[in-house]
Amino acid sequence: MTAKQEMIALYCPELKELMIDSGRVFRVPEPIAATVDQESLDTRYVKAWAVMHKLIPGTASVTVLEVQLSEVA
């Protein structure tokens, strides 16, 4: 039996970018990015946008990357 891995995409709210498992990064449009706030971290609209543009399959998960930009610099 073969186990199929679920695709995971990472969304960075600070940069408003979505990184998919191939390593490609896509800029999320402002109206879509504005739906993810720090309190709820709801990525439904980001996922719907990415699926609509065929960036990820409908079975993929979108997870929020929680890194402070000051920690990176």
N, C-alpha and C positions, 0 to 999 in steps of 0.2 A: 504494500500500500504506500503510495507516495503522498507526502504531506505538502500541500501547497501553501506557501507563505503569503500572508496578507500584506498588501502594499501599505506603507505608511508614508504620509507626507508631513513635513514639519512646517508650521507657520510661525513666522517671527513678527509679532505685532509692532515692535519698535521700527523695523525696517519695512514692514508691509510687504513681505516677500514669502513665497511658498517654495520650499525645496522638495522635489520629489526624489524617489529612491535612485534614479539614474544620476543624480547630482545636479540636474538642471534646476535653475532658480527662476521663478516668475514673479514679476511685480504684480501685486493684487491691486485692482482699481480702488481708489479712495472710498467710494460709496460702499463697496463690499468690505473693505478693511475696517471701516467705521463700525461695523456690526459686532466686532470682537472687542469687548472691553475687559479691563483687568479684573473686574469683579466676577463676571460669569464665564469668561473664556469659551463662549459658544461659537463653534466653528461651522455650524450648519450652512451658512451662506457662502463661506469660503469654499467649503467642499462642493456645494451645488455649482458654484461658478467654475471650479476646476473640472468637475465632471462634464458640465455643459460644453466646455472648450476642449474636452477630450485630453486633458492633461493627466488625469488619474481615472481609474475605473470606479464605478459606483460602489464597489465593495471595499474600497480603500478607506483608511482611517486618516483623519487630519488631526494632528496633535500640536498643541501650542508649545513653542520653544520659549522657555522662561529664563532668559539671560539678560542681565542688565548690561547695557552698552558700556557703562563705566567700568565693569569688570573685565571686559574684553580689551579695552584700550590700555 
